[in-house]
Amino acid sequence: MSFEPVLTKNVGVKDSQKLSVYVERGGYSSLPKAFAMKPDELTDLVKASGLRGRGGAGFSAGMKWTFLPKDHPGPIYMAVNFDESEPGTFKDRYLCDHDPHQILEGIIVSSYATRATVAYIFIRGEFHLQAKILQKAVDEAYEAGYFGKNIQGSGYDLECYVHRGAGAYICGEETGMLEALEGKRGWPRIKPPFPAIEGAFGKPTVVNNVETLCCVPHIIHNGADWFTSIGTEKSAGPKLYGISGHVNKPGVYELPLGVTCRDLIEKYAGGMRNGKKCKGAIPGGVSMGVLHADELDCPLDFDGPGQRGCMGLGTAGVIVMDEDTCMVSALRNIVHFFKHESCGQCTPCREGSGWMLKTLDRILAGEGKKDDLDNMIELCDAQGSMPGKTICGLADGTAWAAKNFIQKYREEFEAKIESASAVAV
Amino acid sequence: MSKVTVTINGQDVEAEAGRQLIDVIKENVKEEVPHYCYHPGLSVAASCRLCAVEAGSKDADGNVKMFPKVMMSCQMKVTDNMVVNTHTDKSKQHRKEIMEFLLINHPLDCPVCDQAGECGLQDHSYNHGQSESRFREDKIKQPKKQVGEKVLLYGDRCIMCTRCVRFTREISGGGELYVHERGNGSEIDVFPGFGVNDKLAGNVVDLCPVGALLDNEFLFKQRVWELKSADSVCAGCSKGCNITVDYNKGVIYRLKPRHNPEVNDYWMCDEGRHGFKYVHADERIKRCQVRRDSAMYDSSIENAVDSAKEMFSEFTPETGRKLAVVISPMASLEEQWLAASWARELNEQAILVRGPVFNAENDETFKAGFTISKEKAPNRRGMELILETFGGDQMTFTDLVEAAGRNEIEGIFVQGGYPWQNWCPDEMVEKLRNAKVLIVSDILDSKLSQRADVVFASAVWAEKSGSFINDQNMCQPFEQGIETFEVGVNDLTVFWQLAGRVGPADLELVREELSEIKNQSCSKEQQADTVGA
């Protein structure tokens, strides 16, 4: 079955960032259809489509919208999570680079469905260029009457602001993002209350990922059935896969959910670089863990990686590692990232990530001890000291990556420790 | 507030809906659920992750469903049919692991740490931790820095509970402290050019559960296990913050706030906290003194009382000589009562004088409502109550000075007790000295005491038991901590003996005599609870 790109159909078109080009190619045409429906009908439609969040957690988008309080008198906010900071993930950036108005169209219809009156786009601090592109698009859209009062004569008002982050991974966590949006330090909040009840500035807030919102106009156009016909039963729709690492053609590929990791590498990313063998692949952002070379037939849908010991699909930012990769160094790199990005609020994450980094550094320096691996597993295991013990999921991400790497490549870790001891003697 | 029923460790407990679970547990479970970041006076951070319990709920059929993860009792509010188990294997194991985490970067410098002996890390490690750590790496070293004029930070020891940060943001309102850096590089710091210097600064030291924030004035002065504590009331202003006096061998080392939700909550100001230095000043009047010819001689209290009695014997109503007795707003209610009673027994026309009350320009109110009263006397309302009760001839202190200057008053008894030497300026002293008899009871040596005929060495608030009526009309009793220089001598003893009462001064008896007028005028008699939050 051939698959026509949906979200990336404007990629490669000349001046695709411009409003005129976007409109010419059918852009913003979901608006009249959306405004003809009641917000609740729109929410039901999205629910029926089975659209699951593209930000990493894979939670049903339509369901999330229903958590908002009914008949809320005050403002409801839409907070767009564009703090794409997960290592190996660059899909939202790609969408913004090539088709910023698609994001805005998604924001408008989704805000209408959730009765939001203000949309904040929280964009990662390091995305300087994208912030410019996005701001230009927002300005254009305002001028054309897609934002502001009485959008396209519908009677619906929506303001839109681009808010730039200051460069912290933790601000991709939805409540950390809301804190940062309010001008505070990006420390995740304790839940409950969840953002749908008390989000930005204490008001009910919908938080959605950029790619999730981009799917909504297409669902309005083509219907829920069309959307569910793409992908697998539980993971519907098209998905952007960002592939990087030791492959011949790294990049973003839009494919139906459920493509196997092997197909992604072999068929789309041009196979392994220099004809090397694949040693493993991180399915979607480093916090999800790693797929061993034996597990490459894993379908990259919301359930596949989870059935193979990973935390989940995550952002589908696949990092491929060839046979020459030192998995101890790779894990050290990942743990260093989490140690650096831990906000420092919760004890297990703050202390645990630093502890693990020091242990891995010691192993790499040739001073590993035999029980180091067991100690790390004790910290990271499902019943261990880190996962599920903190306010947000950052500790889980650290733990999952470490657990997966050590368990799936244990011989390599042990060899590193043993060779070191041999040298030391 | 509606009540809910929570099952804690198998026992059904009633609690007000919406209260924090950790508080309800504290009140109902004997075994402790430890915590660091939680403080009942601050917002909930839920970041230390130590107060974990297993929690769930019971449905209508009595089926219990527990959450798979351990839950933080500080962030949960009690709801109906909540089921909580505080000391399960899972929650105990979790606490062990958290304690291990907290200690990996904490120096083991307890022998030189001021907090040792009252340290959350020591106590919780002993009760909830484990004896061995799996950690074999190097610890992180953090700098020491002065974050306020009197607040010192040992960054190494900090466990990032952020109580201090929340305090400056929520209670004092200055927001001087913040968390710098991220992850295990986090440290508490102040913004450049700012320090924790407002009058509530000292509270961050009390709040610190470990030895990270330290009071420069207490630093290396005492090991806390040597200290004894007395429940007292601060005499710095008319707010009447409930405090403990921590002392050893007759020396006060520090004052700390005691929880009283109606007065000072968990806090006190630094004026009070550091304002006790005069107690141990060289200028304290240590012995009673009696004038012989032109010189003053140290004397026993009995001798001084006898001299005073003899001098005042000429002031019976029949002689027509005028006697004035100054009632001090610094004295306890019991002392004021005895002073007034003695005066009127001696001479029912005795003039009762309203002792001067010194005021700052304004009350100082902080963000969360904590107010330092401008009235720098702990018991003005007590003084007024006594004057009102006794009625008769009365005047202000200024009027007394003027009247004495005009030679209209021949006998004066001044009850002082002010923590300043020059509370009665020299020119006033000269006017008062016009009186034939000038007797003074005071704590600090001054021109006034030097010019008196008899001086009684009075006691400061920490050296006696008594009561103050604060600015909310609450009568607050306080206990004696340290001894006076001359054991047992205070205004209560002085007036007891002057009145010719037998035996040692009996505070309880005086309180009984007082109870009727006190009940009528005090909004309530308040005894604070001592809470180690």
Interface residues (C-beta under 8 A of the other chain):
Chain A: A168 I170 R185 I190 K339 H340 E341 S342 C343 G344 Q345 C346 T347 P348 C349 R350 E351 G352 S353 G354 W355 K358 T359 R362 K369 N375 E378 S385 G388 K389 T390 I391
Chain B: V44 A45 A46 S47 C48 R49 L50 A52 K69 V70 M72 Q75 H94 E97 I98 E100 F101 L102 I104 N105 R134 F135 R136 E137 D138 I140 I159 M160 T162 Y178 V179 E181 R182 G183 N184 G185 S186
